[in-house]
Amino acid sequence: MANPIPLEFDTHKDMRVVTEPGEAYGDNINLIAVVPREFTRLVANYPIVIAKDQKTGEFNFCVLTGFEKGENLFLDGTYWDASYIPLEMQRRPFFAATEEGSDKAVVYVDADDPRAQSATGERIFEASGEQTEYFRKVNGVLADLVVGIHEARRLMAALLEHDLVEPVRFNIKLASGKDGHFDGLYAIDDEKVAALEGDVLADLHKSGFLKIIHVQIASLVHIQSLIDRKNRRVLAQGA
């Protein structure tokens, strides 16, 4: 559970943040929330899927990074093997929330996040109280996420309105000889998208959603590369 505390200079002036990835910092997760504005960068490495929150029933965009809970096949020690790291991981241990009845976002830090400490890592404040270059970049990430979450909700509402979300099952063939499948996720139905026409097609194109939809569909080619990553790890562990 996160322990959010509003970020303030007086309280956090000595805080440092570890920026390298690692299991010790909670990076060993197999589903990472993403927003549409980063799809064109994610598509170079990750399969973009849709996950349903079992408590709220809400659909969310995610990248799949492993086939088991606690498995991130892009994580190799303290190295993240991809050309791009999702915004959700870049922003940690910070997050932003808008105040009720206002568009103003307040920045919080998770006081229990092991990245946030005072021994080593990147400083967030200069002695003068000014933000460091590192933290200015984090603020840019947080701003992208605040806007991106609203965009994601709009896109998801359009997908559900036109019945374009379908459950998917991924068949997995492992080097160990054990085959199986991975399900419980959703994706955009490419056949229904191809059949769109008239005002619906025009509206999706005008809103910019159509391009994003095709990027998500194209990203699923990385399911096989994710299986390949899994097999390389299985073989390495068996060596």
Backbone torsions as a table, in degrees:
resi	resn	phi	psi	omega
1	MET	NA	137.4	178.5
2	ALA	-74.8	151.1	177.1
3	ASN	-121.7	79.5	-172.8
4	PRO	-74.2	132.0	176.4
5	ILE	-130.9	131.4	177.4
6	PRO	-55.8	134.3	-178.3
7	LEU	-76.9	124.6	-179.6
8	GLU	-138.8	143.8	-178.1
9	PHE	-60.3	-47.2	-176.0
10	ASP	-59.4	-36.8	-177.2
11	THR	-84.2	-34.8	-169.9
12	HIS	-118.1	20.0	-175.4
13	LYS	-63.2	-25.2	-179.5
14	ASP	-100.7	1.9	-176.6
15	MET	-66.9	140.6	171.3
16	ARG	-123.2	155.9	-177.1
17	VAL	-127.4	126.2	174.2
18	VAL	-74.6	125.7	-175.6
19	THR	-104.7	-10.5	178.5
20	GLU	-76.5	146.8	178.8
21	PRO	-75.8	167.7	177.3
22	GLY	165.2	155.3	178.2
23	GLU	-61.0	-32.7	-178.7
24	ALA	-62.8	-17.9	-178.0
25	TYR	-108.7	16.0	174.9
26	GLY	80.4	21.5	-178.8
27	ASP	-86.3	-3.2	-179.6
28	ASN	-87.7	69.6	178.1
29	ILE	-126.8	147.1	-173.3
30	ASN	-99.0	-6.6	174.4
31	LEU	-134.0	124.8	-177.7
32	ILE	-122.9	125.6	179.9
33	ALA	-63.7	138.1	179.5
34	VAL	-136.4	166.6	179.0
35	VAL	-123.9	153.4	-173.7
36	PRO	-56.2	-33.0	-176.5
37	ARG	-66.6	-11.4	176.1
38	GLU	-106.7	4.9	-177.6
39	PHE	-58.1	-40.8	-176.1
40	THR	-67.7	-19.4	174.8
41	ARG	-91.2	-36.3	179.7
42	LEU	-66.5	-33.1	-172.4
43	VAL	-63.8	-15.4	178.0
44	ALA	-70.7	-22.5	-173.0
45	ASN	-133.4	-30.0	-166.0
46	TYR	-118.8	148.8	165.3
47	PRO	-78.6	125.9	179.4
48	ILE	-96.1	124.7	-175.7
49	VAL	-127.7	-178.5	176.9
50	ILE	-123.7	130.4	178.8
51	ALA	-116.9	145.5	-179.9
52	LYS	-104.9	125.3	176.4
53	ASP	-70.0	118.2	-175.1
54	GLN	-68.6	-21.3	-179.7
55	LYS	-85.6	-43.0	-174.4
56	THR	-102.1	-18.4	-175.6
57	GLY	78.7	4.9	-178.1
58	GLU	-78.5	139.0	176.3
59	PHE	-91.7	138.0	179.7
60	ASN	-135.2	147.0	175.6
61	PHE	-80.8	138.2	179.9
62	CYS	-144.0	161.7	164.8
63	VAL	-105.0	141.3	178.0
64	LEU	-91.3	122.5	-178.3
65	THR	-117.0	-1.7	178.4
66	GLY	-171.4	165.8	-176.5
67	PHE	-103.7	2.5	178.7
68	GLU	-134.4	152.6	176.3
69	LYS	-61.4	133.2	-179.3
70	GLY	81.9	13.2	-178.6
71	GLU	-115.3	120.7	173.7
72	ASN	-123.2	103.5	-174.7
73	LEU	-75.9	-4.3	175.0
74	PHE	-92.4	-11.2	-177.1
75	LEU	-95.0	122.4	179.0
76	ASP	-128.9	91.3	-175.5
77	GLY	67.3	-115.5	177.5
78	THR	-107.5	22.6	179.6
79	TYR	-118.7	132.6	176.9
80	TRP	-102.6	110.2	-171.6
81	ASP	-85.9	73.7	177.1
82	ALA	-161.4	157.0	-180.0
83	SER	-76.9	-13.6	-177.3
84	TYR	-147.8	138.1	177.3
85	ILE	-108.3	129.1	-177.5
86	PRO	-53.6	147.3	-179.9
87	LEU	-54.8	-37.3	-179.6
88	GLU	-57.0	-33.7	179.0
89	MET	-85.2	-32.3	179.1
90	GLN	-66.8	-30.1	-173.5
91	ARG	-80.4	-18.0	-174.2
92	ARG	-66.1	138.8	11.9
93	PRO	-96.3	21.0	-176.7
94	PHE	-101.5	155.7	169.2
95	PHE	-153.5	161.4	-177.0
96	ALA	-121.7	145.9	177.5
97	ALA	-138.3	139.8	178.8
98	THR	-83.5	141.7	177.9
99	GLU	-72.1	146.1	-179.3
100	GLU	-60.1	128.3	179.6
101	GLY	77.2	13.6	-178.6
102	SER	-142.7	154.2	175.2
103	ASP	-90.8	-2.2	-177.7
104	LYS	-75.8	130.8	179.8
105	ALA	-98.5	137.7	176.8
106	VAL	-106.2	134.1	-179.6
107	VAL	-91.5	131.7	177.7
108	TYR	-118.9	157.4	171.7
109	VAL	-122.2	139.2	177.0
110	ASP	-81.3	105.4	-175.2
111	ALA	-64.0	-19.9	-179.1
112	ASP	-97.1	0.1	179.3
113	ASP	-73.5	126.4	-177.6
114	PRO	-64.6	-14.5	176.3
115	ARG	-68.8	-31.0	-174.6
116	ALA	-89.7	109.5	179.5
117	GLN	-154.6	-167.5	-173.4
118	SER	-127.8	10.1	-176.4
119	ALA	-92.5	-55.2	-177.9
120	THR	-136.0	170.3	177.1
121	GLY	110.6	-169.1	-176.5
122	GLU	-84.3	132.3	174.3
123	ARG	-73.6	151.1	177.1
124	ILE	-105.4	-21.3	177.6
125	PHE	-127.2	141.9	167.9
126	GLU	-77.4	164.8	178.6
127	ALA	-59.4	-27.5	179.8
128	SER	-74.5	-13.4	-176.2
129	GLY	99.6	-8.9	176.7
130	GLU	-71.0	151.8	176.6
131	GLN	-72.6	144.7	175.6
132	THR	-76.0	166.2	177.5
133	GLU	-59.8	-39.9	178.1
134	TYR	-57.2	-46.9	-175.5
135	PHE	-74.3	-26.9	174.3
136	ARG	-63.8	-36.8	176.6
137	LYS	-66.8	-39.9	177.7
138	VAL	-61.4	-41.1	178.3
139	ASN	-61.4	-35.7	175.9
140	GLY	-64.5	-39.8	176.8
141	VAL	-63.0	-45.5	-179.7
142	LEU	-62.8	-40.0	178.4
143	ALA	-63.2	-41.9	177.1
144	ASP	-60.9	-39.4	-178.8
145	LEU	-70.4	-40.6	179.7
146	VAL	-59.5	-47.9	178.7
147	VAL	-69.8	-41.1	-176.6
148	GLY	-63.5	-33.3	178.9
149	ILE	-66.0	-39.8	177.0
150	HIS	-66.0	-40.8	177.7
151	GLU	-62.8	-40.8	-179.7
152	ALA	-62.2	-40.3	180.0
153	ARG	-65.4	-40.1	178.4
154	ARG	-65.0	-44.5	179.4
155	LEU	-64.3	-44.3	-178.6
156	MET	-63.7	-39.0	178.4
157	ALA	-61.3	-39.8	178.8
158	ALA	-67.3	-40.9	179.5
159	LEU	-63.1	-44.0	-178.9
160	LEU	-70.3	-36.5	179.2
161	GLU	-59.9	-37.0	-177.4
162	HIS	-101.6	14.2	174.6
163	ASP	56.7	48.3	-176.3
164	LEU	-104.0	5.6	-179.8
165	VAL	-105.0	129.9	-179.2
166	GLU	-133.7	149.9	174.7
167	PRO	-70.2	148.3	-179.7
168	VAL	-129.6	153.2	174.7
169	ARG	-128.8	128.9	179.1
170	PHE	-105.7	122.4	176.8
171	ASN	-83.0	134.0	-174.4
172	ILE	-121.9	125.1	176.5
173	LYS	-113.0	111.5	-174.1
174	LEU	-96.8	151.5	-179.9
175	ALA	-64.5	-22.8	179.4
176	SER	-71.6	-9.6	-177.8
177	GLY	94.6	-6.9	179.7
178	LYS	-91.3	114.6	178.6
179	ASP	-100.5	157.1	179.2
180	GLY	-169.3	-161.4	178.5
181	HIS	-144.2	159.7	179.6
182	PHE	-127.8	117.9	-179.3
183	ASP	-134.1	-170.8	-176.1
184	GLY	98.4	-0.9	179.2
185	LEU	-111.1	175.0	-178.1
186	TYR	-133.6	163.2	176.2
187	ALA	-150.7	175.0	177.8
188	ILE	-82.3	132.4	-178.0
189	ASP	-73.7	105.2	-175.0
190	ASP	-67.5	-30.6	179.2
191	GLU	-68.3	-40.6	178.1
192	LYS	-68.7	-34.9	176.8
193	VAL	-64.0	-43.3	-179.8
194	ALA	-63.6	-25.7	-178.0
195	ALA	-89.3	-4.0	-179.6
196	LEU	-64.5	146.3	179.1
197	GLU	-156.5	175.1	173.9
198	GLY	63.2	-142.5	-174.8
199	ASP	-63.6	-35.7	-179.7
200	VAL	-62.9	-48.0	179.3
201	LEU	-62.5	-43.8	-179.2
202	ALA	-63.3	-41.1	-179.0
203	ASP	-67.2	-41.5	178.8
204	LEU	-64.7	-37.6	178.6
205	HIS	-68.5	-45.5	-178.1
206	LYS	-62.5	-36.7	-179.0
207	SER	-76.6	-11.4	-176.5
208	GLY	87.1	-1.2	-177.0
209	PHE	-72.7	-29.9	-174.5
210	LEU	-62.9	-42.1	178.2
211	LYS	-61.4	-44.4	-179.2
212	ILE	-63.3	-40.0	178.4
213	ILE	-58.9	-45.3	-179.0
214	HIS	-68.0	-32.0	176.4
215	VAL	-65.2	-43.7	179.0
216	GLN	-61.5	-44.5	179.6
217	ILE	-61.5	-44.4	-179.3
218	ALA	-64.4	-30.9	-176.2
219	SER	-65.7	-20.7	-176.2
220	LEU	-68.0	-11.0	173.6
221	VAL	-60.8	-23.5	-178.6
222	HIS	-77.4	-3.7	173.1
223	ILE	-58.5	-42.9	179.7
224	GLN	-65.6	-40.2	179.0
225	SER	-67.8	-29.0	176.0
226	LEU	-70.2	-38.9	174.8
227	ILE	-62.1	-40.9	177.7
228	ASP	-61.4	-40.6	176.4
229	ARG	-61.2	-43.1	179.4
230	LYS	-60.8	-44.5	-179.0
231	ASN	-65.3	-38.9	177.6
232	ARG	-63.4	-37.1	179.4
233	ARG	-71.0	-40.9	177.9
234	VAL	-60.5	-45.5	179.7
235	LEU	-64.6	-40.4	-180.0
236	ALA	-65.2	-39.0	-179.5
237	GLN	-71.4	-25.5	179.8
238	GLY	-87.6	-9.5	-177.2
239	ALA	-71.5	NA	NA
